[in-house]
Amino acid sequence: MAAVNQTLRHRVINIYKELLFLGREYPLGYEYYRTRLHKAFASQQHVTDEEQIRKGIERAEFVKKEIEALYYLKRYRALRQRYDKV
């Protein structure tokens, strides 16, 4: 049981680090993003049920994909604006 908890702990820490890394280019600034992310993770620190932790990891993965999609869209719009001026 302790090995499963350690594995989940590592997954939570890794997704937190990945989300922090994605926050570098956040439109409202990195500091705003970091404090909001920290609050979101800290509010769930009391959760000990493995199923609830897995659901939280899935939600964090979804948020990560959404942020990545927003960045790709921003990049696409910038490139399109730059090169569509014909």
TORFI-487104 format. One record per residue: residue number from 1; residue in one letter; chain; x, y negated, z negated of N, C-alpha, C in turn. Coordinates in steps of 0.02 Angstrom, whole numbers, plus 50000, padded with zeros to 5 digits. Layout:
% TORFI-487104
[node NUM; 'A'; 'A'; [X; Y; Z]; [X; Y; Z]; [X; Y; Z]]
...
END
This chain:
% TORFI-487104
[node 1; 'M'; 'A'; [50041; 50060; 50000]; [50000; 50000; 50000]; [50043; 49937; 50000]]
[node 2; 'A'; 'A'; [50099; 49939; 49965]; [50143; 49881; 49963]; [50174; 49867; 50031]]
[node 3; 'A'; 'A'; [50187; 49920; 50070]; [50217; 49911; 50136]; [50168; 49876; 50183]]
[node 4; 'V'; 'A'; [50104; 49892; 50177]; [50053; 49860; 50218]; [50049; 49786; 50200]]
[node 5; 'N'; 'A'; [50050; 49770; 50136]; [50047; 49701; 50114]; [50108; 49662; 50138]]
[node 6; 'Q'; 'A'; [50167; 49693; 50137]; [50227; 49660; 50162]; [50221; 49646; 50236]]
[node 7; 'T'; 'A'; [50194; 49695; 50274]; [50185; 49686; 50346]; [50138; 49629; 50360]]
[node 8; 'L'; 'A'; [50082; 49627; 50324]; [50034; 49572; 50333]; [50066; 49505; 50313]]
[node 9; 'R'; 'A'; [50104; 49506; 50260]; [50138; 49444; 50238]; [50184; 49418; 50293]]
[node 10; 'H'; 'A'; [50222; 49463; 50324]; [50267; 49442; 50377]; [50229; 49416; 50438]]
[node 11; 'R'; 'A'; [50173; 49448; 50453]; [50132; 49424; 50509]; [50104; 49354; 50496]]
[node 12; 'V'; 'A'; [50082; 49343; 50434]; [50056; 49277; 50416]; [50111; 49224; 50421]]
[node 13; 'I'; 'A'; [50169; 49240; 50396]; [50225; 49192; 50398]; [50245; 49179; 50471]]
[node 14; 'N'; 'A'; [50246; 49230; 50512]; [50265; 49221; 50582]; [50214; 49178; 50620]]
[node 15; 'I'; 'A'; [50150; 49190; 50609]; [50100; 49149; 50644]; [50102; 49077; 50619]]
[node 16; 'Y'; 'A'; [50117; 49068; 50555]; [50124; 49000; 50528]; [50183; 48964; 50562]]
[node 17; 'K'; 'A'; [50238; 48999; 50570]; [50297; 48969; 50603]; [50282; 48954; 50676]]
[node 18; 'E'; 'A'; [50247; 48999; 50709]; [50230; 48988; 50780]; [50184; 48927; 50787]]
[node 19; 'L'; 'A'; [50135; 48921; 50742]; [50090; 48863; 50744]; [50128; 48799; 50729]]
[node 20; 'L'; 'A'; [50175; 48802; 50682]; [50216; 48742; 50667]; [50256; 48722; 50728]]
[node 21; 'F'; 'A'; [50283; 48770; 50763]; [50323; 48756; 50823]; [50280; 48723; 50876]]
[node 22; 'L'; 'A'; [50218; 48747; 50883]; [50173; 48718; 50933]; [50154; 48645; 50915]]
[node 23; 'G'; 'A'; [50158; 48628; 50852]; [50138; 48562; 50830]; [50185; 48506; 50849]]
[node 24; 'R'; 'A'; [50242; 48522; 50878]; [50291; 48470; 50897]; [50262; 48419; 50944]]
[node 25; 'E'; 'A'; [50219; 48441; 50990]; [50192; 48396; 51041]; [50120; 48376; 51027]]
[node 26; 'Y'; 'A'; [50097; 48384; 50966]; [50027; 48369; 50951]; [50014; 48295; 50960]]
[node 27; 'P'; 'A'; [49958; 48276; 50992]; [49945; 48206; 51008]; [49943; 48159; 50948]]
[node 28; 'L'; 'A'; [49919; 48182; 50892]; [49915; 48138; 50833]; [49979; 48137; 50792]]
[node 29; 'G'; 'A'; [50029; 48173; 50814]; [50093; 48173; 50780]; [50106; 48237; 50741]]
[node 30; 'Y'; 'A'; [50169; 48253; 50734]; [50188; 48315; 50701]; [50170; 48314; 50627]]
[node 31; 'E'; 'A'; [50179; 48258; 50594]; [50166; 48254; 50521]; [50092; 48267; 50507]]
[node 32; 'Y'; 'A'; [50048; 48238; 50547]; [49976; 48249; 50540]; [49961; 48324; 50549]]
[node 33; 'Y'; 'A'; [49988; 48352; 50601]; [49977; 48423; 50617]; [50002; 48468; 50561]]
[node 34; 'R'; 'A'; [50063; 48454; 50538]; [50094; 48496; 50487]; [50054; 48496; 50422]]
[node 35; 'T'; 'A'; [50031; 48437; 50400]; [49993; 48434; 50337]; [49926; 48471; 50344]]
[node 36; 'R'; 'A'; [49894; 48464; 50402]; [49830; 48499; 50412]; [49840; 48574; 50414]]
[node 37; 'L'; 'A'; [49893; 48596; 50447]; [49908; 48668; 50451]; [49924; 48695; 50381]]
[node 38; 'H'; 'A'; [49963; 48658; 50344]; [49981; 48680; 50276]; [49918; 48687; 50232]]
[node 39; 'K'; 'A'; [49873; 48638; 50236]; [49811; 48641; 50198]; [49769; 48701; 50217]]
[node 40; 'A'; 'A'; [49766; 48715; 50283]; [49726; 48772; 50306]; [49754; 48837; 50279]]
[node 41; 'F'; 'A'; [49819; 48845; 50280]; [49848; 48908; 50255]; [49845; 48910; 50178]]
[node 42; 'A'; 'A'; [49856; 48854; 50145]; [49855; 48853; 50072]; [49786; 48868; 50045]]
[node 43; 'S'; 'A'; [49734; 48847; 50081]; [49666; 48860; 50058]; [49648; 48934; 50060]]
[node 44; 'Q'; 'A'; [49687; 48974; 50095]; [49673; 49045; 50101]; [49723; 49088; 50062]]
[node 45; 'Q'; 'A'; [49765; 49057; 50021]; [49817; 49095; 49987]; [49789; 49142; 49933]]
[node 46; 'H'; 'A'; [49728; 49130; 49911]; [49698; 49173; 49860]; [49671; 49239; 49888]]
[node 47; 'V'; 'A'; [49665; 49244; 49954]; [49637; 49303; 49986]; [49686; 49362; 49979]]
[node 48; 'T'; 'A'; [49660; 49417; 49952]; [49702; 49477; 49942]; [49675; 49537; 49980]]
[node 49; 'D'; 'A'; [49614; 49535; 50003]; [49584; 49590; 50040]; [49618; 49595; 50109]]
[node 50; 'E'; 'A'; [49643; 49654; 50124]; [49680; 49663; 50187]; [49638; 49648; 50248]]
[node 51; 'E'; 'A'; [49574; 49665; 50246]; [49530; 49652; 50303]; [49521; 49576; 50313]]
[node 52; 'Q'; 'A'; [49513; 49540; 50259]; [49506; 49467; 50263]; [49570; 49435; 50290]]
[node 53; 'I'; 'A'; [49627; 49462; 50270]; [49692; 49436; 50294]; [49697; 49449; 50369]]
[node 54; 'R'; 'A'; [49678; 49508; 50391]; [49680; 49523; 50463]; [49634; 49477; 50503]]
[node 55; 'K'; 'A'; [49575; 49463; 50476]; [49530; 49416; 50509]; [49560; 49346; 50513]]
[node 56; 'G'; 'A'; [49594; 49326; 50460]; [49628; 49261; 50460]; [49683; 49258; 50511]]
[node 57; 'I'; 'A'; [49720; 49313; 50519]; [49774; 49316; 50569]; [49744; 49312; 50639]]
[node 58; 'E'; 'A'; [49688; 49347; 50650]; [49655; 49343; 50715]; [49631; 49272; 50730]]
[node 59; 'R'; 'A'; [49604; 49238; 50680]; [49582; 49169; 50689]; [49641; 49124; 50705]]
[node 60; 'A'; 'A'; [49697; 49135; 50671]; [49757; 49095; 50684]; [49784; 49107; 50755]]
[node 61; 'E'; 'A'; [49780; 49170; 50778]; [49801; 49186; 50847]; [49756; 49150; 50897]]
[node 62; 'F'; 'A'; [49691; 49148; 50883]; [49644; 49113; 50926]; [49661; 49039; 50929]]
[node 63; 'V'; 'A'; [49674; 49009; 50872]; [49692; 48937; 50869]; [49756; 48925; 50908]]
[node 64; 'K'; 'A'; [49803; 48970; 50901]; [49867; 48964; 50938]; [49854; 48964; 51013]]
[node 65; 'K'; 'A'; [49812; 49009; 51037]; [49797; 49012; 51108]; [49761; 48948; 51131]]
[node 66; 'E'; 'A'; [49717; 48922; 51090]; [49682; 48860; 51107]; [49730; 48801; 51113]]
[node 67; 'I'; 'A'; [49776; 48796; 51066]; [49825; 48742; 51068]; [49869; 48748; 51130]]
[node 68; 'E'; 'A'; [49891; 48809; 51145]; [49931; 48820; 51206]; [49892; 48800; 51268]]
[node 69; 'A'; 'A'; [49828; 48817; 51270]; [49787; 48799; 51327]; [49781; 48724; 51334]]
[node 70; 'L'; 'A'; [49774; 48689; 51279]; [49770; 48616; 51281]; [49835; 48586; 51308]]
[node 71; 'Y'; 'A'; [49892; 48613; 51288]; [49956; 48588; 51312]; [49964; 48601; 51387]]
[node 72; 'Y'; 'A'; [49944; 48661; 51409]; [49948; 48676; 51481]; [49903; 48630; 51521]]
[node 73; 'L'; 'A'; [49844; 48616; 51495]; [49798; 48570; 51529]; [49828; 48500; 51532]]
[node 74; 'K'; 'A'; [49857; 48478; 51478]; [49889; 48412; 51477]; [49945; 48408; 51529]]
[node 75; 'R'; 'A'; [49986; 48460; 51532]; [50040; 48462; 51580]; [50014; 48463; 51652]]
[node 76; 'Y'; 'A'; [49961; 48503; 51663]; [49931; 48507; 51730]; [49904; 48439; 51751]]
[node 77; 'R'; 'A'; [49869; 48405; 51707]; [49841; 48340; 51724]; [49896; 48290; 51739]]
[node 78; 'A'; 'A'; [49950; 48291; 51701]; [50005; 48245; 51713]; [50037; 48258; 51781]]
[node 79; 'L'; 'A'; [50049; 48321; 51797]; [50079; 48338; 51861]; [50032; 48321; 51919]]
[node 80; 'R'; 'A'; [49969; 48335; 51910]; [49921; 48320; 51963]; [49916; 48244; 51975]]
[node 81; 'Q'; 'A'; [49916; 48207; 51921]; [49914; 48134; 51927]; [49976; 48107; 51962]]
[node 82; 'R'; 'A'; [50032; 48137; 51947]; [50095; 48115; 51975]; [50101; 48131; 52049]]
[node 83; 'Y'; 'A'; [50076; 48190; 52070]; [50088; 48212; 52139]; [50027; 48205; 52185]]
[node 84; 'D'; 'A'; [49969; 48188; 52158]; [49911; 48179; 52200]; [49906; 48109; 52231]]
[node 85; 'K'; 'A'; [49950; 48065; 52214]; [49950; 47998; 52242]; [49978; 47999; 52313]]
[node 86; 'V'; 'A'; [49936; 48016; 52359]; [49958; 48022; 52429]; [49935; 47963; 52469]]
END
